[in-house]
Amino acid sequence: MPVFEQFLLIAMVHFFAVASPGPDFALILKQSIRYNRRIAIYTSFGIAAGIVVHVTYSLVGIGLLIASDERLFNALKYIAASYFCYIAWHCLRAKKPDNNILTSTNMATDQNETSASSEVKVDSVTNTPSAKKAFLNGFLINALNVKATLFFVSLFSVVIAPETLLSIKIAYGAYLVAATAAWFCFLSYMLTQEKVRYVLQRKGYILDRVMGVILLILAIQLVLSDLS
């Protein structure tokens, strides 16, 4: 298959994979509802960094080893299931926001655009995590995603021809990282638009709980797949 056609196929498959609801989307939604655009974007970069891990082991062949070794694969599944449960627990604990807190938070957010001191106020009201923690959360949710492991192993072993030059494979990997970052940054931007955020801040706790249930189901499916 010509390189250009191969690239188009990879881009199409990746788009449908990254756009489908999953742990990454659930985390970005949670960060957008509970915190702000800055935190959601740092989380997006963390998710993209997780793609670097998948691309790297796929290029060196470790992904095939993980997929073929039942013990390693099961260990990864249990680690991923545990982390999904951890995120789900936080989502399920989401409570209906107090109107007074929402008002003070929105006022602090408006002031943040013109004053650096207001950022401290926002953090004190919403307990906003650091950029480093947001990045790490995104990185872990993606790097530990077993479905992503299978996706990239399949992509680099089936879709991409074995005779494809290493430099081209690396270029494909760079595209996948950049495209992932762009998609989730775009999603973060859209979810934190003023009108969207207004609705999410008031009704987002419902979506938070729904996403918590979805993550819990994903974790259970991972564990049950080991028993089947």
N, C-alpha and C positions, 0 to 999 in steps of 0.2 A: 504494500500500500504506500503511495507517495506520502512524503512528509506532511504536506499541506492537508491532505485528506485525513491523515492520522491525527493531526492537530485539531481539526474541526470535530472529529469524533470524540476526542478527549475532552474538548471544551463543552460539547453538548452533554456528554455523560456526566461531567463534573457539575455543570449547572443544575441539572435535575437532582443530583445527589445533594448539593449544598443548599438548594432551595427547598427541599422537602423538610417538613417539621421533624426535629430530633433534639438531642441533648444540647447541641450548639444553639439552636434557635431558642430553646427554653431558657437557657442561661442569659442570652442577650435580651430576651423579653423581660426577664426578672430584673436585670441590671437597669434597663430602661425605665421600668415601672418604679422600682424602689429607690434608684439613685438619680443619675443624670447622664447627659450625652457623653461627657468626658469619660466617665467610668465605663459606659457601654462600648466606647471606641477602644479604650485600652483592653477591654475584654476581647474585642474583635481581633486586635493584634495578637493577643494570646492564642486565640483559636488558630490564626494563621501560622503562628509559631509551632503549634501542634502538627500542622501539615508538614512542616519541615522534617519532623521526626519520621512521619510515615513515608515521605519521599526518600529520605536517607536510607532507611532500612530496606526499602524496596529496591533501591539502586544497588546496594551491596549484597542483597540476597538474604538478609536476616529475616525479612518478612515471610519468605517461603519456609524458612526453618521454623518460625513461630507457628505458621499455619499447619505444618506437617507434624510438629511435635505436640502430642495431645496434652502432656503435662504443662508445657510452657503456655499453650493456648488457654487451657483451663485456668491457670494461675492469673493470666491477664484478664480473663472474663470475670473472675471473682474480685479482682482489684477494681475493675471498671464498675461492676455491680455495686460494690461498697461505696464508691465515690458518687454514683448516681443516687444512691439512697441518701447520702449526706446532703446533696443538693436538694433532693426531693423533700427531705425533712424541713429544710429552711423554707421551701416554697409552701409546704402545707401549713406552716405556722403563720403564714401571712394573715394579718387581721385588717378589718375595715378601718381605714384611717380616720383619725379624729379631725374634724373640720378646722379646729383651731390650729392644729399642727400643720395642716395643709396650707392654711393661710400664711402662717409665719414662714413656712418653707418657700412658698412662691414669692413672698416679699424678699426673702434673702436671696433667692435665685435672680430676681430682677436687679437687685443691688449689686450682685456679683459681676454684672457686665460693666459696672463703672467703678467698683471698689474691690480691692484684693481682700480687705478685711471681712467682707461679707462671705467669702468662701469658708472662713472659719465658722461663721454662723450657720451656714448650710450644713457643714459637717457635724456640728454639735446637735443640730435638729434631726438629721437623718442618719447619723452614724455612718457616713459615707466611707467606704474602704479606701485604702491608698491605691494609687495607680499600679504599684507593684503587685498588690494582692489581686486586683482586678485582672491584670495580665496573667498572673499565675492561675487563677480560676479558669480563665479561657483556655490556657495551655493544657491544663490537666483534663478538662472535660473533653477535649478533642484528642489529645495524645493517648488517653486511656479508652477511647471509643473502639470497641472490638469491630464494630461494623465498618469503621473507617479503615481498620487494619485489613479486613477482607477486601474492601473496595480498592485500596491502593495495591495490594498484592495482585489482585485480579487485573487491575489496570496495567501494571508494569510487566505482567507475565503473559497476558492474553491480548489485550488491545494493542500494546506497543510491541512491535516486531522485535525479536531477539537481536537481529542484525542492525537495529537502529544504533547510530553512533552515540557514545556516552555523552558527548557534548549536547546532542539534541535531547536526550533523555533529561539532562540537567535543566535544559531550557524549558522542557515540559513541566518539570517540577517547580521551577521558578514561576511559571505562569499559574500553576495550581495554587501556590502560596499567595501570589498577588491577587488572583481572582477571588480567593476566599476572603482575604482581608477587605477587598473592595466591596464584596457583597454584604458582609456583616457590618462594615462601617456605614454603608448605605442604609441598611436595616436600622442601625442605631440612630442614624440621622432622622429617618422617617418616624420611628417610634417616639422620638423626643421632640417632634414638632409641637408647637404650643397647643394647638387644638387636640391633637392626638394625646399628648401628655396630660392635658386637662382631664380627658376621659379616663386614661389609664390610671392616673393618680387616685381617682375616685372609685373606679370599678376594677382596677388592675389586680386587686387582691383575689378576685374571682379567677382571673386568668392565671395568676400565680399558683393558686391551689390546683387548677386544672393541669398546669404544666408539672406540678409536683406529682400528681397522680400518674401522668404519662411517664415521667422519669422512673417512678416506682414500678410501673408495669414493664418498662424496658429492663430494669434491673432484675425483676422476677423472670422475665423471658430469658435473660442471659443465664441465670442459674438453672432454670428448668431445661434449657437446651443442653446443659451438661449431663442431665439425668436421662434424656431421651435416647 
